[in-house]
């Protein structure tokens, strides 16, 4: 069961960007996931449908994260 304190739908209640977001996926576990703000961009820099920038079009989400944001290599390649 998702706790309302960790419901991603609550993000709409914020007026300013948050550096960390905490929520639960609906996967039947009690795990809390923490997501960190890694970049901001203008709407013209990203494809609204694919959520990819021009240099990311051939990459998966995981590959984008590994290439651009995983500076401490916390995930196995």
mmCIF file of the C-alpha atoms, coordinates in Angstrom:
data_MODEL
# 
_entry.id   MODEL 
# 
loop_
_atom_site.group_PDB 
_atom_site.id 
_atom_site.type_symbol 
_atom_site.label_atom_id 
_atom_site.label_alt_id 
_atom_site.label_comp_id 
_atom_site.label_asym_id 
_atom_site.label_entity_id 
_atom_site.label_seq_id 
_atom_site.pdbx_PDB_ins_code 
_atom_site.Cartn_x 
_atom_site.Cartn_y 
_atom_site.Cartn_z 
_atom_site.occupancy 
_atom_site.B_iso_or_equiv 
_atom_site.pdbx_formal_charge 
_atom_site.auth_seq_id 
_atom_site.auth_comp_id 
_atom_site.auth_asym_id 
_atom_site.auth_atom_id 
_atom_site.pdbx_PDB_model_num 
ATOM 1  C CA . UNK A 1 1  ? 0.000  0.000  0.000   1.00 0.00 ? 1  UNK A CA 1 
ATOM 2  C CA . UNK A 1 2  ? 1.355  3.417  -0.941  1.00 0.00 ? 2  UNK A CA 1 
ATOM 3  C CA . UNK A 1 3  ? 1.644  5.881  1.897   1.00 0.00 ? 3  UNK A CA 1 
ATOM 4  C CA . UNK A 1 4  ? 0.217  9.293  1.034   1.00 0.00 ? 4  UNK A CA 1 
ATOM 5  C CA . UNK A 1 5  ? 3.371  10.913 2.421   1.00 0.00 ? 5  UNK A CA 1 
ATOM 6  C CA . UNK A 1 6  ? 5.289  9.298  -0.461  1.00 0.00 ? 6  UNK A CA 1 
ATOM 7  C CA . UNK A 1 7  ? 2.687  9.691  -3.244  1.00 0.00 ? 7  UNK A CA 1 
ATOM 8  C CA . UNK A 1 8  ? 4.336  11.122 -6.393  1.00 0.00 ? 8  UNK A CA 1 
ATOM 9  C CA . UNK A 1 9  ? 1.034  12.832 -7.189  1.00 0.00 ? 9  UNK A CA 1 
ATOM 10 C CA . UNK A 1 10 ? 1.787  15.229 -4.347  1.00 0.00 ? 10 UNK A CA 1 
ATOM 11 C CA . UNK A 1 11 ? 4.524  16.878 -6.454  1.00 0.00 ? 11 UNK A CA 1 
ATOM 12 C CA . UNK A 1 12 ? 1.850  19.158 -7.941  1.00 0.00 ? 12 UNK A CA 1 
ATOM 13 C CA . UNK A 1 13 ? 1.526  20.829 -4.522  1.00 0.00 ? 13 UNK A CA 1 
ATOM 14 C CA . UNK A 1 14 ? 5.030  22.342 -4.723  1.00 0.00 ? 14 UNK A CA 1 
ATOM 15 C CA . UNK A 1 15 ? 5.525  25.845 -6.094  1.00 0.00 ? 15 UNK A CA 1 
ATOM 16 C CA . UNK A 1 16 ? 9.324  25.600 -6.288  1.00 0.00 ? 16 UNK A CA 1 
ATOM 17 C CA . UNK A 1 17 ? 11.589 22.817 -7.552  1.00 0.00 ? 17 UNK A CA 1 
ATOM 18 C CA . UNK A 1 18 ? 12.737 20.309 -4.961  1.00 0.00 ? 18 UNK A CA 1 
ATOM 19 C CA . UNK A 1 19 ? 16.254 18.907 -4.953  1.00 0.00 ? 19 UNK A CA 1 
ATOM 20 C CA . UNK A 1 20 ? 15.104 15.539 -3.606  1.00 0.00 ? 20 UNK A CA 1 
ATOM 21 C CA . UNK A 1 21 ? 11.821 13.681 -4.128  1.00 0.00 ? 21 UNK A CA 1 
ATOM 22 C CA . UNK A 1 22 ? 10.756 10.634 -2.123  1.00 0.00 ? 22 UNK A CA 1 
ATOM 23 C CA . UNK A 1 23 ? 7.982  8.282  -3.166  1.00 0.00 ? 23 UNK A CA 1 
ATOM 24 C CA . UNK A 1 24 ? 6.858  4.688  -3.483  1.00 0.00 ? 24 UNK A CA 1 
ATOM 25 C CA . UNK A 1 25 ? 6.234  2.780  -6.692  1.00 0.00 ? 25 UNK A CA 1 
ATOM 26 C CA . UNK A 1 26 ? 3.090  0.683  -6.722  1.00 0.00 ? 26 UNK A CA 1 
ATOM 27 C CA . UNK A 1 27 ? 5.152  -2.535 -6.628  1.00 0.00 ? 27 UNK A CA 1 
ATOM 28 C CA . UNK A 1 28 ? 3.817  -4.099 -3.454  1.00 0.00 ? 28 UNK A CA 1 
ATOM 29 C CA . UNK A 1 29 ? 6.923  -3.297 -1.408  1.00 0.00 ? 29 UNK A CA 1 
ATOM 30 C CA . UNK A 1 30 ? 7.485  -0.777 1.353   1.00 0.00 ? 30 UNK A CA 1 
ATOM 31 C CA . UNK A 1 31 ? 10.595 0.661  -0.311  1.00 0.00 ? 31 UNK A CA 1 
ATOM 32 C CA . UNK A 1 32 ? 10.912 4.430  -0.537  1.00 0.00 ? 32 UNK A CA 1 
ATOM 33 C CA . UNK A 1 33 ? 12.725 5.735  -3.620  1.00 0.00 ? 33 UNK A CA 1 
ATOM 34 C CA . UNK A 1 34 ? 14.749 8.953  -3.574  1.00 0.00 ? 34 UNK A CA 1 
ATOM 35 C CA . UNK A 1 35 ? 15.206 10.908 -6.777  1.00 0.00 ? 35 UNK A CA 1 
ATOM 36 C CA . UNK A 1 36 ? 17.565 13.863 -7.036  1.00 0.00 ? 36 UNK A CA 1 
ATOM 37 C CA . UNK A 1 37 ? 17.383 16.882 -9.320  1.00 0.00 ? 37 UNK A CA 1 
ATOM 38 C CA . UNK A 1 38 ? 20.266 16.530 -11.758 1.00 0.00 ? 38 UNK A CA 1 
ATOM 39 C CA . UNK A 1 39 ? 19.486 19.099 -14.428 1.00 0.00 ? 39 UNK A CA 1 
ATOM 40 C CA . UNK A 1 40 ? 17.104 21.843 -15.497 1.00 0.00 ? 40 UNK A CA 1 
ATOM 41 C CA . UNK A 1 41 ? 16.461 22.802 -19.117 1.00 0.00 ? 41 UNK A CA 1 
ATOM 42 C CA . UNK A 1 42 ? 14.146 24.852 -21.278 1.00 0.00 ? 42 UNK A CA 1 
ATOM 43 C CA . UNK A 1 43 ? 11.226 23.167 -23.029 1.00 0.00 ? 43 UNK A CA 1 
ATOM 44 C CA . UNK A 1 44 ? 12.876 23.641 -26.416 1.00 0.00 ? 44 UNK A CA 1 
ATOM 45 C CA . UNK A 1 45 ? 15.845 21.467 -25.373 1.00 0.00 ? 45 UNK A CA 1 
ATOM 46 C CA . UNK A 1 46 ? 13.870 18.259 -24.868 1.00 0.00 ? 46 UNK A CA 1 
ATOM 47 C CA . UNK A 1 47 ? 11.436 16.237 -26.955 1.00 0.00 ? 47 UNK A CA 1 
ATOM 48 C CA . UNK A 1 48 ? 8.140  16.395 -25.092 1.00 0.00 ? 48 UNK A CA 1 
ATOM 49 C CA . UNK A 1 49 ? 7.088  12.946 -26.291 1.00 0.00 ? 49 UNK A CA 1 
ATOM 50 C CA . UNK A 1 50 ? 10.276 10.910 -25.813 1.00 0.00 ? 50 UNK A CA 1 
ATOM 51 C CA . UNK A 1 51 ? 11.712 13.012 -22.925 1.00 0.00 ? 51 UNK A CA 1 
ATOM 52 C CA . UNK A 1 52 ? 15.099 12.920 -24.657 1.00 0.00 ? 52 UNK A CA 1 
ATOM 53 C CA . UNK A 1 53 ? 17.522 15.653 -25.668 1.00 0.00 ? 53 UNK A CA 1 
ATOM 54 C CA . UNK A 1 54 ? 19.164 15.608 -29.123 1.00 0.00 ? 54 UNK A CA 1 
ATOM 55 C CA . UNK A 1 55 ? 22.314 13.843 -27.883 1.00 0.00 ? 55 UNK A CA 1 
ATOM 56 C CA . UNK A 1 56 ? 20.257 11.163 -26.111 1.00 0.00 ? 56 UNK A CA 1 
ATOM 57 C CA . UNK A 1 57 ? 18.014 9.862  -28.906 1.00 0.00 ? 57 UNK A CA 1 
ATOM 58 C CA . UNK A 1 58 ? 19.825 6.531  -29.290 1.00 0.00 ? 58 UNK A CA 1 
ATOM 59 C CA . UNK A 1 59 ? 20.190 5.877  -25.561 1.00 0.00 ? 59 UNK A CA 1 
ATOM 60 C CA . UNK A 1 60 ? 17.970 4.164  -23.003 1.00 0.00 ? 60 UNK A CA 1 
ATOM 61 C CA . UNK A 1 61 ? 17.076 5.940  -19.758 1.00 0.00 ? 61 UNK A CA 1 
ATOM 62 C CA . UNK A 1 62 ? 19.679 3.873  -17.929 1.00 0.00 ? 62 UNK A CA 1 
ATOM 63 C CA . UNK A 1 63 ? 22.351 4.695  -20.529 1.00 0.00 ? 63 UNK A CA 1 
ATOM 64 C CA . UNK A 1 64 ? 21.554 8.416  -20.254 1.00 0.00 ? 64 UNK A CA 1 
ATOM 65 C CA . UNK A 1 65 ? 21.849 8.228  -16.484 1.00 0.00 ? 65 UNK A CA 1 
ATOM 66 C CA . UNK A 1 66 ? 25.139 6.323  -16.629 1.00 0.00 ? 66 UNK A CA 1 
ATOM 67 C CA . UNK A 1 67 ? 26.624 8.665  -19.249 1.00 0.00 ? 67 UNK A CA 1 
ATOM 68 C CA . UNK A 1 68 ? 25.579 11.969 -17.702 1.00 0.00 ? 68 UNK A CA 1 
ATOM 69 C CA . UNK A 1 69 ? 24.828 11.595 -14.024 1.00 0.00 ? 69 UNK A CA 1 
ATOM 70 C CA . UNK A 1 70 ? 26.439 8.494  -12.517 1.00 0.00 ? 70 UNK A CA 1 
ATOM 71 C CA . UNK A 1 71 ? 29.704 10.089 -11.466 1.00 0.00 ? 71 UNK A CA 1 
ATOM 72 C CA . UNK A 1 72 ? 30.336 7.591  -8.691  1.00 0.00 ? 72 UNK A CA 1 
ATOM 73 C CA . UNK A 1 73 ? 29.295 4.531  -10.739 1.00 0.00 ? 73 UNK A CA 1 
ATOM 74 C CA . UNK A 1 74 ? 26.755 3.293  -8.219  1.00 0.00 ? 74 UNK A CA 1 
ATOM 75 C CA . UNK A 1 75 ? 25.021 1.130  -10.828 1.00 0.00 ? 75 UNK A CA 1 
ATOM 76 C CA . UNK A 1 76 ? 26.648 -1.767 -12.675 1.00 0.00 ? 76 UNK A CA 1 
ATOM 77 C CA . UNK A 1 77 ? 27.072 -1.015 -16.361 1.00 0.00 ? 77 UNK A CA 1 
# 
